[in-house]
Amino acid sequence: MADDTTELEQLFAQARQARSGLPDELAVRILTDAESVRLSRMTPVLQPRRSLWARLLDGFGGWPSMGGLVAASAAGVWIGFSAPDFLPDPATYIFAQDSSFVVADLGLDTTFLEDAE
């Protein structure tokens, strides 16, 4: 086993002495490639400014989300114009000519609170 270690040490010593250098052509190619990469990273890439509509479209989630939004809006308008019979018509509340519709009693009478004790 000692012979194997000595032999291995001798091989390592030979490898340390017989170092071969990097070929000059390879070194030049590596350095020029590194310089071109460094210069490309230094120059900022200006991206064109996107329009307001494109940014809004991306903000809503793209075309699939806009399709869902349009469908929901169309359904809301349809239900609003042709409401089911069991729902009251909101237009009658807005344009009502009848004065009997009372929202709240605006009196300042608080006697009902005294009887609660």
C-alpha positions in Angstrom: 0.0 0.0 0.0 2.9 2.3 0.7 4.2 1.7 -2.8 0.8 2.8 -4.3 0.9 6.0 -2.3 4.5 6.7 -3.3 3.7 6.0 -7.0 0.7 8.3 -6.8 2.8 11.1 -5.3 5.3 10.7 -8.1 2.6 11.0 -10.7 1.2 14.1 -9.1 4.7 15.7 -9.0 5.1 15.0 -12.7 1.8 16.5 -13.5 2.7 19.7 -11.5 6.0 20.1 -13.4 4.5 19.4 -16.9 1.8 22.1 -16.9 0.8 23.0 -20.3 -0.4 26.6 -20.9 -3.6 27.7 -22.5 -3.2 28.1 -26.3 -3.0 31.8 -27.3 -5.8 31.5 -29.9 -8.2 30.0 -27.3 -7.3 32.7 -24.8 -8.0 35.4 -27.4 -11.4 33.9 -28.3 -12.4 33.6 -24.7 -11.5 37.2 -23.9 -13.3 38.6 -26.9 -16.4 36.6 -26.1 -16.3 37.8 -22.5 -15.9 41.4 -23.6 -18.8 41.2 -26.0 -21.0 39.8 -23.3 -19.9 42.5 -20.9 -20.7 45.3 -23.4 -24.1 43.8 -24.2 -25.0 43.9 -20.5 -23.9 47.5 -20.1 -26.2 49.0 -22.8 -29.8 49.2 -21.6 -32.4 47.8 -23.8 -35.2 50.3 -24.2 -38.6 48.7 -24.6 -41.3 50.7 -26.3 -43.9 52.2 -24.0 -47.1 50.2 -24.2 -50.5 51.9 -24.7 -53.0 52.5 -22.0 -55.4 49.9 -23.4 -52.7 47.2 -23.6 -51.8 47.9 -19.9 -55.4 47.8 -18.9 -56.0 44.6 -20.8 -53.0 43.0 -18.9 -54.3 44.4 -15.6 -57.6 42.6 -16.1 -56.0 39.4 -16.9 -55.9 39.3 -20.7 -58.5 38.4 -23.3 -60.1 35.4 -21.5 -60.9 37.6 -18.5 -62.2 40.4 -20.7 -64.5 37.9 -22.3 -65.9 36.9 -18.9 -66.3 40.5 -18.0 -68.2 41.3 -21.1 -70.5 38.3 -20.6 -71.2 39.2 -17.0 -71.9 42.8 -18.0 -74.3 41.7 -20.8 -76.1 39.4 -18.4 -76.5 42.2 -15.9 -77.9 44.6 -18.5 -80.3 41.9 -19.7 -81.5 41.1 -16.2 -81.8 44.8 -15.4 -84.1 45.5 -18.3 -86.2 42.4 -18.1 -86.3 41.6 -14.4 -88.3 38.6 -13.2 -91.9 39.3 -12.0 -91.1 38.5 -8.4 -88.5 41.3 -8.2 -89.7 44.9 -7.8 -88.9 47.2 -10.7 -86.3 49.7 -9.5 -87.4 52.3 -12.1 -90.7 52.8 -10.2 -88.8 53.8 -7.1 -86.7 56.3 -9.0 -89.4 57.9 -11.1 -92.3 57.4 -8.6 -94.9 60.2 -8.6 -96.7 58.8 -5.6 -95.9 60.7 -2.5 -97.1 57.9 -0.1 -93.8 56.1 -0.4 -92.1 57.0 2.9 -88.4 56.1 3.4 -88.2 56.8 7.1 -89.8 58.7 9.9 -87.6 61.7 10.4 -89.2 62.9 13.7 -87.1 63.5 16.7 -89.5 61.8 19.2 -87.5 59.5 21.5 -90.2 58.6 24.0 -90.2 55.0 22.8 -86.6 54.7 24.3 -87.8 55.7 27.8 -90.2 52.8 28.1 -87.5 50.2 27.5 -86.3 50.4 31.1 
